[in-house]
Amino acid sequence: MQSFSDQARGAAAEVWDRLPEHPFVRGMADGSLPPSTYQFYVGQNLLYLPQYARAIALGVAKSRDDEELRRYSAALANIVDVEIPQNRSLLTRVQQLSGDLTQEEVMAPATRNYTSYLLSTAATHDVVAIGAVILPCAWSYGEIARHHVDQVVAHPVYRPWFEFFATDEYAALVAAMRTRLDADAAGLAEVDRARLTRVFVDATRLEHDFWDMAIAGKPS
């Protein structure tokens, strides 16, 4: 029997299947992406990640048992202690390449739309829906990275991005997120599973919009 997360991914397939070959991702993989474009992306990601962390923090607050509390706490720690510092390091390195030491201070519309959806869903829904809304970001990054990591050029900034998200440790984190969501969804009525699927699909669409924003670059 197909798991809920696989079913939700199938429902989002029209968008999901385009993510690994998005022009921004391909530009990172072959080294052709302009440093200024990547710098804009990392700057926006550093505005996005704290809000993503706050959505996860609501999962901590709404946890139903100790195991769930540990799981959301670990996911929160990963964002705050690992991914945000890693993005700051990437920003410093790409600033050195571009010669531009500025940092993004204002959310682009796609960043604002995505973070608003994350936070509104986390604030107004239960912990199961929080699992559905945060999963596409984590899961798709892992798939994108593993899809390209063996062919990525030796770039001082882009290659470390792929290597970070292609690790076994990151894959294990995503697998744990999927396993819990699948278990939670298994006992739900069909109408509630449909609601969760809609949350997953909407988050996937917003994930794709974020990449579109990134490749378009900073508005002039």
Long-range contacts (C-beta under 8 A, 24 or more apart in sequence): 3-178, 3-182, 4-181, 4-182, 4-185, 4-186, 4-193, 4-196, 5-135, 5-139, 5-178, 5-181, 5-182, 7-197, 8-132, 8-196, 8-197, 8-200, 8-201, 9-139, 9-200, 11-197, 11-200, 11-201, 12-136, 12-200, 12-201, 12-204, 12-205, 15-201, 15-204, 15-205, 15-207, 15-208, 16-136, 16-140, 16-204, 18-208, 19-140, 19-143, 19-144, 19-207, 19-208, 19-211, 20-143, 20-144, 20-147, 20-148, 22-208, 22-211, 22-212, 22-215, 23-215, 24-211, 24-214, 24-215, 25-144, 25-148, 25-211, 27-215, 28-148, 28-152, 28-155, 28-158, 28-161, 28-162, 29-148, 29-151, 29-152, 29-153, 29-158, 29-162, 30-153, 31-153, 31-155, 31-158, 33-158, 34-217, 35-94, 35-97, 35-98, 35-157, 36-98, 36-100, 36-217, 36-218, 37-214, 37-215, 37-217, 38-94, 38-157, 38-158, 39-91, 39-94, 39-95, 39-98, 39-100, 40-104, 40-214, 40-217, 40-218, 41-214, 42-87, 42-90, 42-91, 42-94, 43-91, 43-103, 43-104, 44-104, 44-107, 44-108, 44-110, 44-111, 44-210, 44-213, 44-214, 45-87, 46-84, 46-87, 46-88, 46-91, 46-103, 46-104, 47-104, 47-107, 47-111, 47-115, 48-107, 48-111, 48-114, 48-115, 48-210, 49-79, 49-83, 49-84, 49-87, 50-84, 51-115, 51-118, 51-119, 52-79, 52-115, 52-118, 52-134, 52-137, 53-79, 53-80, 53-84, 54-119, 54-122, 55-118, 55-119, 55-121, 55-122, 55-130, 55-133, 55-134, 56-122, 56-130, 56-134, 58-119, 58-122, 58-123, 58-130, 59-122, 59-127, 59-130, 59-131, 59-134, 62-126, 62-127, 62-130, 63-127, 64-127, 68-127, 68-180, 71-176, 71-177, 71-180, 72-127, 74-173, 75-134, 75-173, 75-177, 78-173, 86-164, 90-157, 90-160, 90-161, 93-156, 93-157, 94-157, 97-156, 97-157, 104-218, 108-213, 108-218, 108-219, 109-213, 110-206, 110-209, 110-210, 110-212, 110-213, 111-210, 111-213, 113-206, 113-209, 114-203, 114-206, 114-207, 114-209, 114-210, 117-202, 117-203, 117-206, 118-203, 121-199, 125-199, 128-181, 128-184, 128-185, 128-188, 128-196, 129-195, 129-196, 129-199, 131-177, 131-180, 131-181, 131-184, 132-181, 132-196, 132-197, 132-199, 132-200, 132-203, 133-199, 133-200, 133-202, 133-203, 134-177, 134-203, 135-174, 135-177, 135-178, 135-181, 135-200, 135-203, 136-200, 136-203, 136-204, 136-207, 137-203, 137-207, 138-173, 138-174, 138-177, 139-174, 139-177, 139-178, 140-204, 140-207, 141-165, 141-170, 142-166, 142-170, 142-171, 142-174, 145-170, 146-171
